[in-house]
Amino acid sequence: MISYFRANKTVQPYPTMTLADVTAQFEKQAAQASGLNNTFKFQLDEGTVYLDFTGDEPVVHNEDKEADCTITMSLDTMEKLRKGELNPMVAAMTGKVKIKGDMALAMKLREIMGG
């Protein structure tokens, strides 16, 4: 892994998460989500994570399918959001996060975005 030096400290660069990491975290957190009855797609630089809450059990996979709400961002941005280092509204307003579809649905995802 490449790192860089700052004030005599080694700092690991972003992203340290992979698509597999993000998918696994969403699988774990989707099982605990309630009140969602829609489909969501996260378009990341490594690929897609698709979340389907329309059935009896949530389904998470990496197929690129149409969704009610599509959220596009880098893995770096995803990690910063999950760690609380970046405010979701600031990310959206600065173009680091792009939302296609219903913005209200994207706001509902807050319960599964957290760590």
Steps between C-alpha positions, in 0.01 A plus 500: 500500500629845412512755777620856531665691782359799685665656806703184566188281493417242241144552376324228302332636187134450417337277400574211727156348440431275205174426320488166686536685834218740416275217381563298818425801721177572315395134531549514876329836545213438255375216717447752781335770287128559529249718321658468156304354209709615205807417295829690519816488293840627610717567197859495629832518317555123542144401403142489620330407825125439456264493799148362461260551790182407310479136615460331835878511555743764371723389211845648437707414192733651241279482190451826311120530484252787485413638844258747656799705619857495364782651703834555328822563692858380536610240753699778665181703552310192621766432763506862617119499532503175698771629736316829554784698341270645234149641543253343252339834414839664437601201285184537289530877471866482391435227242688225683168313521253505212143380547275393216140438595312586817715704742269406788586133442870581520439664838338178627826316441662681791403213733706249301784731399637531851769272632 
